[in-house]
Amino acid sequence: MIARLVLLFCVGGPALVPARVDAHSWYPHRCCHTMDCHPADAVHRLPDGTLVLSRGAILVRVPRSFPIEASPDGKPHFCVFETGWGLEARCEFLPPEA
């Protein structure tokens, strides 16, 4: 019986592992507290160098001087926090070409 369970896990076990890793699994803890990091739907650069990142109704403006980190999955992501005056960027991850 145990040998069958071991065989079942060895053969079928990899199918139980999700093919796509959730993005929150790689966000640094200093940036993300489970719900405040998002893949960006759109990234726009304003003439003054400010980046505007959005995901649905969530929008954040990131000044040109803000530190940008490399995105591990090659897609733009941003992490925000509520200041009481609106959302502010905590971390920003961009692909090299952005």
Secondary structure, DSSP 8 states (H G I E B T S, - for coil): -HHHHHHHHHHHHHHHS-SS--GGGTS-TTT-SSSSEEE-SEEEE-TTS-EEEEETTEEEEE-TTS--EE-TTSS-EEEEEE-SSSEEEEEEEE-TT-
